[in-house]
Amino acid sequence: MVVPVIWFHETTNALLVLERRKKLKTDEYSRTLSALKSFNIKADHEGIPLVFGKVSELADAHNLSVYDAAYLELAMREGLPFATKDSPRQTAARKCGVRLLLK
């Protein structure tokens, strides 16, 4: 799995918020972090310089956040399927010719 660098921050923060809101137990939070560490997740450092160009252009053209556009740009550049349940992101992916992993 290849993800934008921000994925690590977003995922860990989402889990922490769930734990703080008591929707995830502390031990579940810790186990989930440990499980994530064991996965072979590759950070896309090559996409960082594209944020001020291609990524921001995609965000503007498809009314996405820059964060969402980073995922779309990565899928486009690497020829990877895009996994999202969000309708605006699915629409943008289709318009960009990116195959959807989830429908």
N, CA and C of each residue as an Amber inpcrd file, in Angstrom:
protein
   309
   0.8550000  -1.1720000   0.0000000   0.0000000   0.0000000   0.0000000
   0.8970000   1.2300000   0.0000000   0.5880000   2.1630000  -0.8830000
   1.3140000   3.4260000  -0.9650000   0.3480000   4.5320000  -0.5810000
   0.7930000   5.4110000   0.3170000  -0.0710000   6.4820000   0.8000000
   0.6970000   7.8000000   0.8440000  -0.0290000   8.9230000   0.7250000
   0.6350000  10.2030000   0.9460000   1.1770000  10.2590000   2.3810000
   2.2110000  11.0150000   2.5770000   2.8450000  11.1100000   3.8950000
   1.8320000  11.5060000   4.9720000   0.8730000  12.3480000   4.6190000
  -0.1240000  12.8260000   5.5860000  -0.9920000  11.6980000   6.1420000
  -1.0660000  10.5630000   5.4260000  -1.8980000   9.4380000   5.8710000
  -1.5350000   8.9900000   7.2810000  -0.2770000   8.9380000   7.5960000
   0.1670000   8.4820000   8.9090000  -0.3620000   9.4070000  10.0060000
  -0.3370000  10.7030000   9.7530000  -0.8550000  11.6790000  10.7160000
  -2.3740000  11.5750000  10.8330000  -3.0400000  11.5190000   9.6780000
  -4.5050000  11.4580000   9.6780000  -5.0250000  10.2050000  10.3750000
  -4.4230000   9.0780000  10.0770000  -4.8780000   7.8170000  10.6490000
  -4.6520000   7.7630000  12.1540000  -3.4660000   8.1490000  12.5770000
  -3.1620000   8.1300000  14.0110000  -4.0400000   9.1180000  14.7600000
  -4.2680000  10.2920000  14.1700000  -5.1190000  11.2820000  14.8210000
  -6.5590000  10.7910000  14.9220000  -7.0720000  10.1600000  13.8670000
  -8.4440000   9.6330000  13.8970000  -8.6010000   8.5990000  15.0050000
  -7.6130000   7.7260000  15.1350000  -7.6670000   6.7150000  16.2050000
  -7.6090000   7.3670000  17.5840000  -6.7640000   8.3710000  17.7240000
  -6.6450000   9.0670000  19.0100000  -7.9460000   9.7790000  19.3800000
  -8.5830000  10.4060000  18.3950000  -9.8670000  11.0710000  18.6390000
 -10.9160000  10.0530000  19.0750000 -10.9520000   8.8990000  18.4150000
 -11.8940000   7.8480000  18.8150000 -11.6320000   7.3850000  20.2450000
 -10.3700000   7.2580000  20.5910000 -10.0240000   6.8350000  21.9510000
 -10.4150000   7.9070000  22.9730000 -10.1700000   9.1580000  22.6550000
 -10.5270000  10.2530000  23.5740000 -12.0320000  10.3700000  23.7590000
 -12.7860000  10.0280000  22.7190000 -14.2510000  10.0970000  22.7850000
 -14.8610000   8.8100000  23.3250000 -13.9880000   7.9190000  23.7890000
 -14.4080000   6.6550000  24.4090000 -15.1190000   5.7280000  23.4180000
 -14.8330000   5.8970000  22.1220000 -15.3880000   4.9940000  21.1170000
 -14.4010000   3.8860000  20.7870000 -13.2180000   4.0060000  21.3330000
 -12.1690000   3.0120000  21.1740000 -11.4680000   2.9050000  22.5230000
 -11.3320000   1.7100000  23.0200000 -10.6670000   1.5150000  24.3080000
  -9.1660000   1.7370000  24.1490000  -8.5200000   2.1260000  25.2280000
  -7.0880000   2.4050000  25.1920000  -6.2940000   1.2230000  24.6630000
  -6.6470000   0.0140000  25.0970000  -5.9210000  -1.1580000  24.6050000
  -6.1930000  -1.4040000  23.1180000  -7.3970000  -1.0620000  22.6540000
  -7.7110000  -1.2030000  21.2280000  -6.9010000  -0.2000000  20.4060000
  -6.7730000   0.9980000  20.9370000  -5.9660000   2.0430000  20.2830000
  -4.5270000   1.5570000  20.1410000  -3.9560000   1.0550000  21.2120000
  -2.5700000   0.5740000  21.1980000  -2.3950000  -0.6160000  20.2550000
  -3.3330000  -1.5570000  20.2970000  -3.2530000  -2.7270000  19.4140000
  -3.3630000  -2.3290000  17.9430000  -4.2270000  -1.3660000  17.6720000
  -4.3930000  -0.9160000  16.2910000  -3.1180000  -0.2510000  15.7830000
  -2.5040000   0.5800000  16.6130000  -1.2370000   1.2050000  16.2160000
  -0.1710000   0.1460000  15.9630000  -0.1060000  -0.8380000  16.8130000
   0.8650000  -1.9280000  16.6310000   0.6000000  -2.6890000  15.3350000
  -0.6630000  -2.9510000  15.0610000  -1.0170000  -3.6590000  13.8270000
  -0.6280000  -2.8310000  12.6080000  -0.9030000  -1.5390000  12.6480000
  -0.5480000  -0.6780000  11.5220000   0.9620000  -0.6610000  11.2810000
   1.7260000  -0.6810000  12.3640000   3.1870000  -0.7090000  12.2270000
   3.6670000  -1.9670000  11.5230000   2.9290000  -3.0430000  11.6470000
   3.3480000  -4.3130000  11.0540000   3.0350000  -4.4040000   9.5580000
   2.1660000  -3.5230000   9.0630000   1.8180000  -3.5430000   7.6400000
   2.9420000  -2.9150000   6.8230000   3.0380000  -3.3290000   5.5840000
   4.0430000  -2.7710000   4.6880000   3.4440000  -1.5550000   3.9760000
   3.4170000  -0.4300000   4.6710000   2.8290000   0.7890000   4.1340000
   3.9590000   1.7210000   3.7130000   3.9640000   2.0810000   2.4480000
   5.0120000   2.9240000   1.8930000   4.5360000   4.3710000   1.8340000
   5.3330000   5.2640000   2.3840000   5.0320000   6.6910000   2.3180000
   5.5220000   7.2480000   0.9850000   4.6840000   8.0130000   0.3260000
   5.0170000   8.6090000  -0.9650000   5.6880000   9.9660000  -0.7650000
   6.9880000   9.9420000  -0.5930000   7.7470000  11.1890000  -0.4080000
   7.8650000  11.9700000  -1.7150000   7.7340000  11.2850000  -2.8510000
   7.8360000  11.9500000  -4.1500000   6.6870000  12.9230000  -4.3880000
   5.5670000  12.7140000  -3.7010000   4.4120000  13.5770000  -3.8930000
   4.4960000  14.9120000  -3.1710000   5.4000000  15.0290000  -2.2160000
   5.4760000  16.2660000  -1.4260000   5.7150000  17.4960000  -2.2990000
   6.6950000  17.4810000  -3.2060000   6.9090000  18.6860000  -4.0230000
   5.7560000  18.9990000  -4.9810000   4.8660000  18.0370000  -5.2030000
   3.7510000  18.2370000  -6.1250000   2.5770000  18.9660000  -5.4780000
   2.6350000  19.1690000  -4.1770000   1.5310000  19.8180000  -3.4640000
   1.2850000  21.2280000  -3.9840000   2.3480000  21.9500000  -4.3010000
   2.1940000  23.3330000  -4.7660000   1.8540000  23.4300000  -6.2530000
   1.8000000  22.3040000  -6.9350000   1.4710000  22.2860000  -8.3540000
   0.3040000  21.3770000  -8.6340000   0.5940000  20.1610000  -9.0800000
  -0.4200000  19.2120000  -9.5290000  -1.5030000  18.9470000  -8.4740000
  -1.1030000  18.7730000  -7.2200000  -2.0860000  18.4560000  -6.1680000
  -3.0530000  19.6110000  -5.9590000  -2.5220000  20.8250000  -5.8570000
  -3.4140000  21.9750000  -5.6420000  -4.2890000  22.2230000  -6.8670000
  -3.7660000  21.9360000  -8.0660000  -4.5690000  22.0720000  -9.2870000
  -5.7330000  21.0770000  -9.2920000  -5.4570000  19.8420000  -8.8880000
  -6.5240000  18.8300000  -8.7990000  -7.5700000  19.2330000  -7.7670000
  -7.1030000  19.7320000  -6.6380000  -8.0290000  20.1620000  -5.5780000
  -8.9640000  21.2430000  -6.1080000  -8.3920000  22.2090000  -6.7950000
  -9.1800000  23.3100000  -7.3290000 -10.1300000  22.8430000  -8.4230000
  -9.6390000  22.0330000  -9.3360000 -10.4360000  21.5800000 -10.4740000
 -11.6070000  20.6910000 -10.0690000 -11.4470000  19.9390000  -8.9790000
 -12.4730000  18.9710000  -8.5890000 -13.1330000  19.2980000  -7.2480000
 -12.8900000  20.5090000  -6.7570000 -13.4820000  20.9640000  -5.4940000
 -13.1980000  19.9910000  -4.3470000 -11.9310000  19.5680000  -4.2480000
 -11.4780000  18.6740000  -3.1800000 -10.5930000  19.4350000  -2.2170000
 -10.4100000  18.8800000  -1.0320000  -9.3850000  19.4360000  -0.1510000
  -8.0290000  19.0580000  -0.7340000  -7.0060000  19.7620000  -0.3560000
  -5.6490000  19.4290000  -0.8050000  -5.2840000  18.0340000  -0.2930000
  -5.7560000  17.6940000   0.8890000  -5.4900000  16.3580000   1.4420000
  -6.0750000  15.2750000   0.5320000  -7.3340000  15.4460000   0.1510000
  -7.9890000  14.4590000  -0.7170000  -7.3240000  14.4110000  -2.0900000
  -6.9510000  15.5730000  -2.6040000  -6.3000000  15.6300000  -3.9120000
  -4.9430000  14.9270000  -3.8900000  -4.2780000  14.9090000  -2.7450000
  -2.9870000  14.2110000  -2.6370000  -3.1720000  12.7150000  -2.8820000
  -4.2490000  12.1520000  -2.3590000  -4.5370000  10.7310000  -2.5800000
  -4.8600000  10.4750000  -4.0560000  -5.6450000  11.3590000  -4.6500000
  -6.0130000  11.2140000  -6.0530000  -4.7850000  11.3350000  -6.9510000
  -3.9510000  12.3120000  -6.6890000  -2.7410000  12.5120000  -7.5000000
  -1.8370000  11.2960000  -7.4240000  -1.6830000  10.7300000  -6.2390000
  -0.8530000   9.5340000  -6.0540000  -1.4070000   8.3750000  -6.8810000
  -2.7120000   8.1670000  -6.8320000  -3.3350000   7.0900000  -7.6100000
  -3.1040000   7.3100000  -9.1040000  -3.2320000   8.5510000  -9.5520000
  -3.0170000   8.8620000 -10.9610000  -1.5630000   8.6030000 -11.3640000
  -0.6430000   9.1060000 -10.5910000   0.7830000   9.0040000 -10.9150000
   1.2870000   7.5760000 -10.8980000   0.8020000   6.7830000  -9.9460000
   1.2810000   5.4090000  -9.7850000   0.4130000   4.3790000 -10.5180000
  -0.6930000   4.8330000 -11.1200000  -1.5840000   3.9060000 -11.8060000
  -2.2590000   2.9410000 -10.8530000  -2.5610000   3.4320000  -9.6560000
  -3.1670000   2.6080000  -8.6180000  -4.6710000   2.8500000  -8.5390000
  -5.4320000   1.8610000  -8.0640000  -6.8620000   2.1080000  -7.8310000
  -7.0280000   3.0270000  -6.6270000  -8.1330000   3.7250000  -6.5910000
  -8.4210000   4.7040000  -5.5440000  -9.5070000   4.1330000  -4.6440000
  -9.2390000   4.0580000  -3.3540000 -10.1960000   3.5080000  -2.3930000
 -10.8630000   4.6410000  -1.6250000 -12.1340000   4.8830000  -1.9220000
 -12.8970000   5.8920000  -1.2020000 -14.3800000   5.5730000  -1.3000000
 -15.1150000   5.9100000  -0.2590000 -16.5700000   5.7710000  -0.2590000
 -17.2210000   7.1480000  -0.4380000 -16.4070000   8.2000000  -0.4780000
 -16.8880000   9.5700000  -0.5720000 -17.2760000   9.8930000  -2.0170000
 -18.5020000  10.3300000  -2.2170000 -19.0240000  10.5790000  -3.5580000
 -18.2250000  11.6270000  -4.3460000 -17.8960000  12.8000000  -3.7750000
 -17.1120000  13.7690000  -4.5460000 -15.7280000  13.2360000  -4.9490000
 -15.1000000  12.4560000  -4.0860000 -13.8000000  11.8660000  -4.4300000
 -13.9600000  10.8150000  -5.5180000 -15.0450000  10.0300000  -5.4550000
 -15.2990000   9.0390000  -6.5050000 -15.5200000   9.7290000  -7.8480000
 -16.2870000  10.8050000  -7.8440000 -16.5560000  11.5580000  -9.0720000
 -15.2590000  12.1000000  -9.6600000 -14.4230000  12.6800000  -8.8190000
 -13.1400000  13.2230000  -9.2810000 -12.2580000  12.1190000  -9.8560000
 -12.2250000  10.9810000  -9.1940000 -11.4120000   9.8600000  -9.6770000
 -11.8920000   9.4050000 -11.0500000 -13.1970000   9.2770000 -11.2050000
 -13.7470000   8.8550000 -12.5060000 -13.3680000   9.8520000 -13.6040000
 -13.5060000  11.1460000 -13.3020000 -13.1760000  12.1830000 -14.2860000
 -11.6930000  12.1420000 -14.6670000 -10.8550000  11.6870000 -13.7420000
  -9.4120000  11.6110000 -13.9910000  -8.9900000  10.2550000 -14.5440000
  -9.9570000   9.3720000 -14.7620000  -9.6480000   8.0690000 -15.3240000
  -9.0150000   7.1000000 -14.3470000  -9.2550000   7.3150000 -13.0530000
  -8.6960000   6.4470000 -12.0170000  -9.7240000   5.3820000 -11.6410000
  -9.2840000   4.1410000 -11.6300000 -10.1680000   3.0190000 -11.2560000
 -10.4730000   3.0870000  -9.7610000 -11.7420000   2.8600000  -9.4230000
 -12.1530000   2.8550000  -8.0190000 -12.0550000   1.4440000  -7.4460000
 -11.4980000   1.3480000  -6.2560000 -11.4020000   0.0740000  -5.5660000
 -12.7030000  -0.2490000  -4.8520000 -13.3680000   0.7810000  -4.3540000
 -14.6470000   0.6390000  -3.6510000 -15.7220000   1.3680000  -4.4300000
 -16.9370000   0.8290000  -4.3940000 -18.0380000   1.5040000  -5.1070000
 -19.2230000   1.6580000  -4.2050000
